[in-house]
């Protein structure tokens, strides 16, 4: 049955997006927003689109939500998510699923034991361009896959220009900041397309130009080794002037490029060296978030497992932590 009441935990930019999308998709549902006590007073208005604003879990549970979206900072995901699944509440947990491994396997186990949906919010799984890109690779249109290169970056001060980026989640270790956790989408979609990662070698760069927490990464380069034998060179940063999100795959018979910023997929082959556009840029950025929420609700109604579950979230987190360890030790890390 479709939930009649939803809880949104955390109300940063992604929490606001989820609220707007959920209201558009479920106009008659009750929606409760939960924020930190320090952000709520008797004068604080209920966010537009929500029905109630609370500051404690006890208050939130009094509305008997059937599903919840966890959108607070990553270090706090597991604690509240575990309490919610113990009250038989289905969960959509924003990426990354956590900032450490502590409690993640227990959360997954509890959700499985109670037959609850536990979905990790890696929204690129719902991008039309990403799906076309993956389908093209798996169908063999460019032949045997030989090499993968990812280049992702955006200037951090421009992400949320209406706030001090140095105090935001991305810039602070205590809130789960750094490019690896904040931009772990790349690690998830690489697993989705190419299979499990076996080894990680990583190097961090910290220029100090951004004035962010010195313990978080502003730029990282990784070499991922997949169990299939394929390798991927991955660069992620907070410093590129313009938003840039490219995945290029070289095959024996051609090259395929996905531009996630412009929602394009282009193919060049030995027979068509001039290239061909497979997906035109008609996709709107919010479409994949709408499809993500729609899929979450459909999974609850049908009791079918989500396309990206808690195990997928854990797998991406293990790659993140392996990369951090590799950068610290300057060694290749095997993911066991």
C-alpha positions in Angstrom: 0.0 0.0 0.0 1.2 3.5 -0.8 2.3 5.3 2.4 -0.1 7.9 3.7 2.6 9.8 5.6 6.3 10.5 4.8 9.1 11.8 6.9 12.0 13.8 5.6 15.0 13.9 7.9 17.2 16.9 7.2 16.3 20.0 5.2 19.4 21.1 3.2 19.3 21.5 -0.5 18.6 17.8 -1.2 16.0 17.6 1.5 14.2 20.6 -0.1 14.3 18.9 -3.5 12.9 15.7 -2.1 10.1 17.6 -0.4 9.1 19.4 -3.6 9.2 16.2 -5.7 7.4 14.1 -3.1 4.6 16.7 -2.8 4.3 16.8 -6.6 4.0 13.0 -6.8 1.9 12.5 -3.6 -0.3 15.6 -3.4 -2.6 14.1 -0.7 0.0 12.6 1.6 1.1 14.0 4.9 4.7 15.1 4.9 6.7 15.7 8.1 10.0 17.5 8.0 12.5 16.8 10.9 15.3 19.3 11.5 17.8 19.8 14.3 16.4 21.3 17.5 18.8 24.3 17.0 17.0 25.0 13.7 13.5 24.9 15.1 11.6 27.3 17.4 8.0 28.2 18.0 8.5 30.9 15.4 9.9 28.6 12.7 7.5 28.2 9.8 6.6 24.8 8.4 8.4 24.5 5.1 6.2 25.2 2.1 4.9 21.8 0.8 5.2 20.1 4.2 2.4 19.6 6.7 4.4 19.4 9.9 7.8 20.5 11.2 9.4 18.6 14.1 12.7 18.5 15.9 12.8 15.1 17.6 12.3 11.5 16.5 9.6 11.0 19.1 7.6 13.8 17.5 8.1 12.4 14.1 7.0 8.9 15.0 3.8 10.2 16.5 2.6 10.8 12.9 3.2 7.1 12.1 5.1 7.6 8.8 5.2 4.7 6.5 8.3 5.8 4.7 11.2 8.2 5.3 13.9 10.0 3.3 17.2 10.4 5.2 18.8 13.6 3.9 20.8 14.9 6.9 24.7 14.7 6.8 26.1 11.3 6.2 27.7 10.7 9.6 24.2 10.8 11.1 22.5 8.5 8.7 22.8 5.2 10.3 21.8 6.1 13.8 18.4 7.5 12.9 17.9 5.0 10.0 18.3 2.1 12.4 15.7 3.6 14.7 13.3 4.1 11.9 13.6 0.5 10.5 13.0 -0.8 14.0 9.7 1.0 13.7 9.0 -0.7 10.4 9.5 2.4 8.2 10.8 2.0 4.6 13.9 4.1 3.9 15.4 6.1 1.1 18.9 7.1 2.4 20.7 9.9 0.6 24.2 9.0 -0.7 26.5 8.1 0.7 24.7 5.6 2.9 27.1 6.5 5.8 30.5 8.1 6.4 32.0 4.9 8.0 31.1 1.2 8.1 29.8 1.4 11.7 26.3 0.0 11.9 25.7 -0.2 8.1 25.6 -4.0 7.9 23.3 -4.1 10.9 21.0 -1.6 9.2 20.9 -3.7 6.1 20.2 -6.9 8.1 17.4 -5.3 10.1 15.7 -4.0 6.9 15.9 -7.4 5.3 14.6 -9.2 8.5 11.6 -6.9 8.5 11.0 -7.0 4.8 11.5 -3.3 4.4 12.7 -1.3 1.5 16.2 0.2 2.1 17.2 2.2 -1.0 20.3 4.3 -1.4 19.7 7.5 -3.3 22.2 7.3 -6.2 20.1 9.3 -8.6 22.2 8.8 -11.7 20.8 5.3 -11.9 17.6 7.0 -13.0 19.2 9.3 -15.6 18.0 8.6 -19.2 21.4 9.4 -20.5 23.1 7.1 -18.0 20.8 4.2 -18.8 21.4 4.6 -22.5 25.1 4.8 -21.9 25.1 1.6 -19.9 22.8 -0.2 -22.4 25.1 0.7 -25.3 28.2 -0.6 -23.5 26.5 -3.9 -22.5 25.2 -4.4 -26.0 28.7 -4.4 -27.4 28.3 -1.4 -29.7 31.9 -0.4 -29.3 33.2 -3.9 -29.0 35.4 -5.3 -26.2 35.9 -2.7 -23.4 39.5 -1.7 -23.0 39.7 1.5 -20.9 37.6 3.8 -18.8 38.3 7.4 -17.8 36.1 9.6 -15.5 36.6 13.3 -15.0 34.3 15.1 -12.6 34.6 18.4 -10.9 32.9 21.7 -10.0 34.2 24.8 -8.1 32.9 24.3 -4.6 32.1 28.0 -3.8 29.7 28.0 -6.7 27.7 25.0 -5.5 25.5 26.9 -3.1 26.3 30.6 -3.7 23.7 31.7 -1.1 25.6 30.2 1.8 29.2 30.1 3.1 30.6 26.9 1.5 33.3 26.6 4.2 30.6 25.9 6.8 28.7 23.4 4.6 28.6 19.7 4.5 31.1 19.4 1.6 33.8 21.3 3.4 33.7 19.7 6.8 35.0 16.3 8.0 32.5 16.2 10.9 29.7 16.5 8.4 31.0 13.9 5.9 32.7 16.3 3.6 35.3 15.8 0.8 35.0 14.8 -2.8 35.0 11.1 -2.1 31.8 11.1 0.0 30.1 14.0 -1.7 30.7 12.8 -5.2 30.5 9.1 -4.7 28.0 8.9 -7.5 30.9 8.1 -9.8 31.9 5.0 -7.7 28.3 3.7 -7.7 27.7 4.1 -11.4 31.0 2.5 -12.2 30.0 -0.6 -10.2 26.6 -0.6 -11.8 28.1 -0.6 -15.3 31.3 -2.5 -15.0 30.8 -4.7 -11.9 32.6 -5.0 -8.5 35.8 -3.1 -7.8 38.6 -5.3 -6.5 41.5 -2.9 -6.0 42.0 0.9 -5.4 45.0 3.1 -5.7 44.5 6.8 -4.9 46.4 10.0 -4.5 44.9 13.2 -2.9 45.7 16.8 -3.7 45.1 19.6 -1.2 46.0 23.1 -2.5 44.6 25.0 0.5 43.1 27.5 -1.9 39.5 26.6 -0.9 40.1 27.2 2.9 38.2 24.0 3.7 38.8 21.5 6.5 42.4 20.2 5.8 41.2 16.7 6.6 38.9 16.5 3.7 39.9 15.9 0.0 39.4 18.7 -2.5 40.8 16.6 -5.3 41.6 12.9 -5.8 42.9 10.7 -8.6 42.2 6.9 -8.5 43.0 3.8 -10.4 40.2 1.3 -9.9 40.7 -2.4 -10.8 37.5 -4.3 -11.5 37.1 -8.0 -10.9 36.6 -8.4 -14.6 40.1 -7.2 -15.3 39.1 -3.8 -16.6 40.6 -0.6 -15.1 39.3 2.9 -14.7 41.1 6.2 -14.2 38.9 8.4 -12.0 39.5 12.1 -11.2 37.1 14.0 -8.9 37.6 17.5 -7.6 36.1 20.7 -6.0 38.2 23.1 -8.1 37.2 23.1 -11.7 35.8 26.4 -12.8 32.9 25.0 -14.7 30.8 21.9 -13.8 32.2 18.9 -15.6 31.1 15.3 -15.4 32.4 13.0 -18.1 32.8 9.2 -18.4 34.6 8.0 -21.5 35.0 4.3 -22.5 37.3 3.1 -25.2 36.4 -0.1 -26.9 38.0 -2.2 -29.6 35.6 -0.8 -32.2 34.9 2.7 -30.9 34.6 5.2 -28.1 31.5 6.1 -26.0 31.3 9.4 -24.0 28.6 10.3 -21.4 28.4 14.0 -20.5 26.3 14.0 -17.3 26.1 17.8 -17.1 24.6 18.2 -20.6 22.7 14.8 -20.5 24.4 13.7 -23.7 25.8 10.3 -24.9 28.0 10.4 -28.1 29.5 7.4 -29.9 32.4 7.3 -32.4 33.2 4.1 -34.1 35.7 2.9 -36.8 32.7 3.0 -39.2 31.5 6.4 -38.0 34.6 8.4 -37.0 32.6 11.7 -37.3 30.5 10.5 -34.3 26.8 10.3 -33.6 24.6 11.7 -30.7 22.7 8.8 -29.1 20.9 10.9 -26.5 19.9 14.5 -27.1 20.0 17.0 -24.2 16.2 17.0 -23.6 16.4 15.5 -20.1 15.9 17.9 -17.2 18.1 17.5 -14.2 15.2 17.0 -11.8 13.7 14.2 -13.9 16.0 11.6 -12.4 15.1 12.7 -8.9 11.4 12.4 -9.7 12.0 8.9 -11.2 14.0 8.0 -8.1 11.2 8.9 -5.7 8.6 7.2 -8.0 10.7 4.0 -8.0 11.0 4.1 -4.2 7.2 4.3 -3.8 6.7 1.6 -6.4 9.1 -0.7 -4.5 7.1 -0.2 -1.3 3.8 -0.9 -3.0 5.1 -4.0 -4.9 7.5 -5.3 -2.1 10.1 -5.6 -4.8 13.8 -4.7 -4.1 15.0 -1.4 -5.4 17.5 -0.9 -8.3 20.0 0.5 -5.8 19.7 -1.0 -2.3 21.6 -0.8 0.9 24.1 -3.4 -0.3 24.9 -1.1 -3.2 25.3 1.8 -0.9 27.7 -0.2 1.3 29.8 -1.3 -1.7 30.2 2.3 -2.8 31.2 3.3 0.7 33.8 0.5 0.8 35.4 2.0 -2.3 35.5 5.4 -0.7 37.2 4.1 2.4 39.6 2.1 0.4 40.6 5.2 -1.6 41.1 7.2 1.6 43.3 4.4 3.0 45.3 4.2 -0.2 45.9 7.9 -0.3 47.1 7.8 3.3 49.4 4.7 2.9 50.3 5.2 -0.7 49.5 1.6 -1.3 47.1 -0.4 -3.5 44.2 -1.5 -1.3 42.3 -4.7 -2.0 38.6 -4.6 -1.2 37.7 -7.8 0.6 
